[in-house]
Amino acid sequence: MTTVLVVGGTGTAGSAAAAELASRGAAVRVLSRHAPATLPSGAVHYPGDLLTGAGLAEALAGVDVVVSAANGQTKATRPVFTDGARTLTAAARDARVRRLVLLSIVGVDRVKFAYYGALVEQERIFTTSGVDTAIVRCTQFHSLVRSVFAGAARIGILPAVRGARFQSIAPVDVGRALADTALAESPADRIEIGGPELLSMRDLAYTWKRVTGSRAVVVGLPVPGEPGRFLREGRNLTPENRFVTVTFAEWLTENRN
């Protein structure tokens, strides 16, 4: 039986990966600073902190594979991608972990954002750690697209970036890809996955309106500079790697809230 530690296993992708791994018979450990309200059947919670290293030695003892889906969405938490990555990979090396699997984002090295820059550095830290590493880059989650529209609809608009297309993916399928990579005999060093459709943001907005019954108005917005070029040129897409068949409309119908 493979023992897998899922770092960030209480988040969107991490919890999906933990559930998928547990369903395949892996011995699953979930690392987070605070105990989650629920865990997949058979999974065990280990308290730990990536920045201080507290709890890592205990959580990593006897682990074969580490899946890292840790996230630092704010400026204050972003060091989890850099300082946290150094702490985690050093502890994994000391524990003789066989493989690291890192979740990242398609196009992360194709544009200059502070958030993306931290992710690029995280990839570098993992790949130079001395532990065999596989990186899974995915496109944006369906849930992220939903949250953008739900937030903006509170003020009566739905933003549609002009010229932008997205290839959003269901979190459960990201979890499946992470589990595939964790349990594979010899995974590729880097894998890219995306959803089944390439849709303009306007099309996504009208889909959200239709499914939710919102009366918010779809408003086209320009995005200037490098971020705009990044989206208009489709550097956030991976059309040759359509990993799943669950469309945004199908997922949204089942996950409206």
C-alpha positions in Angstrom: 0.0 0.0 0.0 1.3 3.5 -0.9 1.3 6.0 1.8 0.6 9.5 0.5 0.7 12.8 2.4 -1.5 15.5 0.9 -0.3 18.9 1.8 -3.1 21.5 1.7 -5.4 18.5 1.8 -8.3 20.6 3.2 -8.4 23.0 0.2 -10.3 22.6 -3.1 -7.8 20.5 -5.0 -6.1 18.9 -2.0 -9.3 17.6 -0.6 -10.3 16.2 -4.0 -6.9 14.5 -4.3 -7.2 13.0 -0.8 -10.6 11.6 -1.5 -9.5 10.1 -4.9 -6.4 8.5 -3.3 -8.4 7.1 -0.5 -10.9 5.6 -2.9 -8.0 3.8 -4.7 -6.7 2.2 -1.5 -3.8 4.5 -0.6 -3.0 5.2 3.0 -3.8 8.9 3.0 -2.5 11.6 5.4 -3.8 15.1 5.3 -1.5 17.9 6.4 -2.9 21.3 7.5 -2.5 23.7 10.4 -6.0 23.0 11.6 -8.1 19.9 11.8 -10.8 19.8 9.0 -14.4 19.2 9.8 -14.5 16.1 7.6 -11.9 13.8 6.0 -12.3 11.1 3.4 -13.0 7.7 4.9 -9.7 6.2 6.1 -7.7 9.4 5.8 -5.8 10.7 8.9 -5.2 14.3 9.8 -1.7 15.5 10.8 -1.2 19.0 12.1 1.7 20.9 10.5 3.0 24.2 9.4 5.0 24.6 6.3 6.6 27.9 7.3 7.8 26.8 10.7 8.3 23.1 9.9 6.3 22.1 13.0 4.8 18.6 12.6 6.5 17.8 9.3 8.8 15.1 10.6 5.9 13.3 12.2 3.7 13.6 9.2 6.4 12.5 6.7 7.6 9.4 8.7 7.0 6.4 6.4 5.5 8.4 3.6 6.1 7.3 0.0 4.7 10.2 -1.9 3.9 13.8 -1.1 1.2 15.7 -3.0 1.4 19.4 -2.5 -1.7 21.5 -3.2 -0.8 24.2 -0.7 -2.1 27.7 -1.7 -1.1 31.2 -0.7 -3.7 33.4 -2.4 -2.9 36.6 -0.4 0.4 38.6 -0.2 0.6 37.6 3.5 0.3 33.9 2.8 2.3 33.8 -0.4 5.6 32.7 1.3 4.0 29.2 1.6 5.1 28.9 -2.1 8.7 29.7 -1.4 9.8 29.5 2.2 7.2 26.8 2.8 8.4 24.8 -0.3 12.0 24.9 1.0 10.9 23.6 4.4 8.7 20.9 2.9 11.2 19.6 0.3 14.0 19.5 2.9 11.9 17.6 5.3 10.8 15.2 2.5 14.4 14.6 1.5 15.3 13.8 5.1 12.4 11.4 5.4 13.5 9.6 2.2 10.2 10.3 0.4 10.2 8.7 -3.0 8.3 11.3 -5.0 6.9 14.8 -4.8 3.8 15.8 -6.8 3.3 19.5 -7.1 0.1 21.2 -8.3 0.7 24.3 -10.4 -1.0 26.4 -13.1 -1.0 26.2 -16.9 0.9 29.2 -18.3 2.5 30.1 -15.0 5.8 30.9 -16.6 4.3 32.8 -19.6 3.4 36.0 -17.8 4.7 38.2 -15.0 2.3 38.3 -12.0 3.6 38.3 -8.5 1.4 35.3 -7.7 2.6 33.4 -10.7 6.2 34.4 -10.0 5.9 32.7 -6.6 4.6 29.6 -8.2 7.5 29.5 -10.7 9.9 29.7 -7.8 8.0 27.0 -6.1 8.4 24.7 -9.1 12.1 25.5 -9.1 12.5 24.6 -5.5 10.7 21.3 -5.9 12.6 20.3 -9.0 16.0 21.1 -7.5 15.2 19.5 -4.1 17.0 16.2 -4.8 13.6 14.3 -4.6 12.0 13.0 -7.8 9.3 15.5 -8.7 6.3 15.6 -11.0 4.5 18.8 -11.7 0.8 18.8 -12.6 -0.2 22.1 -14.2 -3.9 22.7 -14.5 -6.2 25.4 -15.9 -8.5 27.5 -13.8 -11.1 25.6 -11.7 -14.8 25.8 -12.6 -15.3 27.0 -8.9 -13.0 30.0 -9.5 -15.0 31.1 -12.5 -18.2 30.7 -10.5 -16.8 32.8 -7.6 -15.8 35.6 -10.0 -19.3 35.9 -11.4 -21.0 35.4 -8.1 -19.0 38.2 -6.5 -19.5 40.6 -9.3 -23.2 39.9 -9.6 -23.7 41.4 -6.2 -23.2 44.8 -7.8 -25.2 43.9 -10.9 -22.5 43.1 -13.5 -20.7 40.1 -14.9 -17.3 41.0 -16.2 -16.2 39.5 -19.5 -12.6 40.2 -20.4 -12.4 41.0 -24.1 -10.5 38.5 -26.1 -10.0 36.1 -23.2 -10.8 32.4 -23.3 -10.7 29.9 -20.5 -10.5 26.1 -20.3 -11.9 25.6 -16.8 -11.8 22.2 -15.1 -13.7 20.5 -12.3 -11.8 20.3 -9.0 -12.6 16.6 -8.7 -10.8 16.0 -12.0 -7.7 17.9 -10.8 -7.8 15.5 -7.8 -7.9 12.6 -10.2 -4.9 13.8 -12.1 -2.9 14.3 -8.9 -3.8 10.8 -7.8 -2.8 9.4 -11.2 0.6 11.0 -10.9 1.1 10.1 -7.3 0.4 6.4 -7.9 2.0 6.0 -11.4 5.1 3.9 -11.8 7.0 6.5 -13.8 5.0 9.7 -14.4 6.2 12.5 -16.7 8.2 15.3 -15.1 5.5 17.7 -16.1 1.9 17.2 -17.0 -0.7 19.7 -18.2 -4.4 19.3 -17.9 -7.4 21.4 -18.9 -11.1 21.2 -19.2 -13.1 20.0 -22.2 -14.1 23.4 -23.6 -12.3 26.6 -24.7 -14.9 29.4 -24.0 -14.8 33.1 -24.1 -15.4 34.8 -20.8 -18.6 36.3 -22.3 -19.9 32.8 -23.1 -19.0 31.7 -19.5 -20.9 34.7 -18.1 -24.0 34.0 -20.1 -23.8 30.3 -19.0 -23.7 31.5 -15.4 -26.6 33.8 -16.0 -28.7 31.0 -17.5 -28.0 28.4 -14.9 -28.4 30.7 -11.9 -31.2 32.9 -13.2 -29.1 36.0 -12.4 -30.2 39.4 -13.9 -26.7 40.8 -13.7 -25.6 42.5 -17.0 -22.6 41.1 -18.9 -20.1 43.9 -19.4 -17.1 43.6 -21.7 -13.9 44.8 -20.1 -10.5 45.5 -21.7 -7.3 44.3 -19.9 -4.3 46.3 -20.9 -0.6 45.4 -20.9 1.0 42.1 -20.4 -1.9 40.4 -18.5 -4.2 41.3 -21.5 -1.8 39.9 -24.0 -1.4 36.7 -21.9 -5.1 36.1 -22.1 -5.7 37.2 -25.7 -2.9 35.0 -26.9 -4.3 32.0 -25.0 -1.2 31.4 -22.9 -3.5 30.2 -20.1 -4.8 27.3 -22.3 -3.7 23.8 -23.1 -6.1 22.7 -25.9 -4.1 19.6 -26.7 -4.6 18.3 -23.1 -8.4 18.2 -22.5 -8.4 15.9 -19.5 -12.1 15.5 -18.8 -15.6 15.8 -20.2 -17.4 17.8 -17.4 -18.3 21.1 -18.9 -18.7 24.3 -16.9 -22.5 24.3 -17.4 -22.8 20.7 -16.2 -20.6 21.3 -13.2 -22.4 24.6 -12.4 -25.8 22.9 -12.5 -24.7 20.5 -9.7 -22.8 23.2 -7.8 -24.7 26.4 -8.0 -23.8 27.7 -4.5 
